[in-house]
Amino acid sequence: MTDSTKPRARGADKRRRLTAAAAEVIHRQGVERTTIADIAKTADVPVGNVYYYFKTKDDLIQAALSEHEGALSELTAELDRLPDPLGRLKALVGVWVDQRDLAARFGCPTGTLAVELDKRADGGLDQEAARVIRLLLDWAERQFRALGLADPGDLALTLVAGYQGMSLMANALRDPGIMTREGARLTRWLDTLTADVS
């Protein structure tokens, strides 16, 4: 690495840390309670430096949504390596259940952010959150279609709504066991769908 590329690499690292910190802190504290200083502290970046990368808090919220989108893309790419669509869907449910403690504390990162952004008067970012959720719906729909099931879009909506519901209830009741029980119920539901096709 030359001397001229080192500052760019450090800048990219700071931006990346700020983006990851925005996603983490906003998930844990919510949009309204999160300050730019909170994000800077978590990212270990001086507060004054934040404005070099992100001019406003909304820019940081957008970065958090991009982080969620990136994590979802990585997850679905990993799931796509599994040999069959049913296995992919079940593995997705398994990932949700594995995150039960986080869900019980803070809810679904994208779902809770979408709800919170919808309540803001200025609008716009709520549609970005909806777009990230749509990516998950589209991926699930492709899996149901590959299984040859009727109404794959509706089945995808049922699956993702099940996840959002169990995340909400686990968070509201502070009970990670809800994720485990409802995850098992979703897995059984997936099995019944494919048993009807066989």
C-alpha positions as CSV (number, residue, x, y, z in Angstrom):
1,M,0.0,0.0,0.0
2,T,1.4,3.4,-1.0
3,D,1.4,6.4,1.3
4,S,-1.4,8.0,-0.8
5,T,-3.7,5.0,-0.5
6,K,-3.3,4.7,3.3
7,P,-5.5,7.7,4.1
8,R,-8.2,6.4,1.8
9,A,-8.1,3.0,3.4
10,R,-8.3,4.5,6.9
11,G,-11.2,6.7,5.7
12,A,-13.0,3.6,4.3
13,D,-12.4,1.8,7.6
14,K,-13.9,4.7,9.5
15,R,-16.9,4.9,7.2
16,R,-17.4,1.1,7.5
17,R,-17.2,1.3,11.4
18,L,-19.7,4.1,11.5
19,T,-22.1,2.2,9.2
20,A,-21.9,-0.9,11.4
21,A,-22.2,1.2,14.6
22,A,-25.3,3.0,13.2
23,A,-27.0,-0.3,12.6
24,E,-26.1,-1.7,16.0
25,V,-26.9,1.4,18.1
26,I,-30.2,2.3,16.2
27,H,-31.3,-1.3,16.7
28,R,-30.6,-1.2,20.4
29,Q,-31.8,2.3,21.2
30,G,-34.2,3.2,18.4
31,V,-33.9,6.2,16.0
32,E,-35.2,8.9,18.4
33,R,-33.0,8.0,21.3
34,T,-29.8,7.5,19.2
35,T,-27.5,10.5,18.8
36,I,-24.6,10.9,16.4
37,A,-22.3,10.9,19.5
38,D,-23.6,7.5,20.5
39,I,-22.8,6.1,17.0
40,A,-19.4,7.8,17.0
41,K,-18.5,6.3,20.4
42,T,-19.5,2.8,19.4
43,A,-17.5,3.2,16.1
44,D,-14.5,4.7,18.1
45,V,-14.5,7.7,15.8
46,P,-14.3,11.3,17.0
47,V,-17.7,13.0,16.8
48,G,-16.4,15.7,14.6
49,N,-15.2,13.2,12.0
50,V,-18.6,11.7,11.6
51,Y,-19.8,14.7,9.6
52,Y,-17.0,14.1,7.1
53,Y,-18.8,10.8,6.1
54,F,-22.4,11.5,7.1
55,K,-23.8,15.0,7.0
56,T,-27.0,14.2,8.9
57,K,-28.6,11.7,11.3
58,D,-30.8,10.6,8.4
59,D,-27.6,9.7,6.4
60,L,-26.6,7.5,9.3
61,I,-30.1,5.9,9.3
62,Q,-29.7,5.2,5.6
63,A,-26.3,3.7,6.3
64,A,-27.9,1.4,9.0
65,L,-30.5,0.3,6.4
66,S,-27.7,-0.4,3.9
67,E,-26.0,-2.5,6.6
68,H,-29.1,-4.5,7.1
69,E,-29.4,-5.0,3.4
70,G,-25.8,-6.1,3.2
71,A,-26.3,-8.6,6.0
72,L,-29.5,-10.0,4.4
73,S,-27.7,-10.3,1.0
74,E,-24.8,-12.2,2.7
75,L,-27.3,-14.5,4.6
76,T,-29.4,-15.3,1.5
77,A,-26.2,-15.9,-0.6
78,E,-25.0,-18.4,2.1
79,L,-28.5,-20.1,2.2
80,D,-28.5,-20.3,-1.6
81,R,-25.6,-22.7,-1.3
82,L,-27.8,-25.3,0.3
83,P,-29.0,-27.9,-2.2
84,D,-32.8,-27.5,-2.0
85,P,-35.3,-24.7,-1.4
86,L,-37.0,-26.4,1.6
87,G,-33.6,-26.7,3.3
88,R,-32.9,-23.0,2.6
89,L,-36.2,-22.0,4.1
90,K,-35.7,-24.1,7.2
91,A,-32.2,-22.8,7.6
92,L,-33.5,-19.3,7.5
93,V,-35.9,-20.1,10.3
94,G,-33.0,-21.6,12.2
95,V,-31.0,-18.4,11.8
96,W,-34.0,-16.5,13.2
97,V,-34.2,-18.8,16.2
98,D,-30.4,-18.6,16.8
99,Q,-30.9,-14.8,17.2
100,R,-33.6,-15.3,19.8
101,D,-31.8,-13.5,22.6
102,L,-31.2,-10.4,20.5
103,A,-34.8,-10.5,19.2
104,A,-36.1,-10.7,22.8
105,R,-34.1,-7.7,23.8
106,F,-34.5,-5.4,20.7
107,G,-36.9,-7.1,18.1
108,C,-36.1,-7.5,14.5
109,P,-33.5,-4.9,13.3
110,T,-35.3,-4.1,10.1
111,G,-38.8,-4.6,11.2
112,T,-38.5,-2.4,14.3
113,L,-36.7,0.3,12.3
114,A,-39.5,0.2,9.6
115,V,-42.2,0.7,12.2
116,E,-40.3,3.6,13.9
117,L,-39.5,5.3,10.6
118,D,-43.1,5.1,9.5
119,K,-44.1,7.3,12.5
120,R,-41.8,10.1,11.5
121,A,-43.4,13.1,9.8
122,D,-40.6,13.7,7.3
123,G,-41.0,10.3,5.6
124,G,-38.9,8.7,2.9
125,L,-36.7,6.4,4.9
126,D,-39.7,4.2,5.8
127,Q,-39.8,3.3,2.1
128,E,-36.1,2.3,2.3
129,A,-36.8,0.0,5.2
130,A,-39.8,-1.5,3.3
131,R,-37.5,-2.1,0.3
132,V,-35.1,-4.2,2.6
133,I,-38.0,-6.2,3.9
134,R,-39.2,-6.7,0.3
135,L,-35.8,-8.3,-0.6
136,L,-36.4,-11.0,2.0
137,L,-40.0,-11.5,0.8
138,D,-38.7,-11.8,-2.8
139,W,-36.0,-14.4,-1.8
140,A,-38.6,-16.5,0.2
141,E,-41.0,-16.3,-2.8
142,R,-38.3,-17.7,-5.1
143,Q,-37.8,-20.6,-2.7
144,F,-41.6,-21.4,-2.6
145,R,-41.8,-21.1,-6.3
146,A,-38.9,-23.5,-6.7
147,L,-40.8,-26.0,-4.5
148,G,-43.6,-25.8,-7.0
149,L,-46.1,-24.5,-4.5
150,A,-49.1,-22.4,-5.5
151,D,-49.2,-18.8,-4.4
152,P,-45.5,-18.5,-3.5
153,G,-45.8,-14.7,-2.8
154,D,-48.5,-15.3,-0.2
155,L,-46.5,-18.1,1.4
156,A,-43.5,-15.8,1.5
157,L,-45.6,-13.2,3.2
158,T,-46.9,-15.7,5.8
159,L,-43.3,-16.8,6.6
160,V,-41.9,-13.3,7.0
161,A,-45.0,-12.2,8.9
162,G,-44.5,-15.2,11.2
163,Y,-40.9,-14.0,11.8
164,Q,-42.0,-10.4,12.5
165,G,-44.7,-11.6,14.8
166,M,-42.5,-13.9,16.8
167,S,-39.8,-11.2,17.1
168,L,-42.4,-8.6,18.2
169,M,-43.8,-11.0,20.9
170,A,-40.4,-12.2,22.1
171,N,-39.4,-8.5,22.4
172,A,-42.6,-7.3,24.1
173,L,-42.6,-10.2,26.6
174,R,-38.8,-10.4,26.9
175,D,-39.1,-14.1,26.2
176,P,-36.5,-15.7,23.8
177,G,-38.4,-19.0,24.1
178,I,-41.1,-17.6,21.9
179,M,-38.6,-17.5,19.1
180,T,-37.8,-21.2,19.7
181,R,-41.4,-22.3,19.9
182,E,-42.6,-20.3,17.0
183,G,-39.6,-21.2,14.9
184,A,-40.5,-24.9,15.5
185,R,-44.0,-24.1,14.4
186,L,-42.8,-22.4,11.2
187,T,-40.6,-25.4,10.4
188,R,-43.5,-27.8,10.9
189,W,-45.7,-25.6,8.6
190,L,-43.0,-25.7,5.9
191,D,-43.0,-29.5,6.2
192,T,-46.8,-29.7,5.8
193,L,-46.6,-27.5,2.7
194,T,-44.1,-29.8,1.0
195,A,-45.9,-33.0,2.2
196,D,-49.0,-31.9,0.3
197,V,-47.0,-31.6,-2.9
198,S,-45.3,-35.0,-2.6
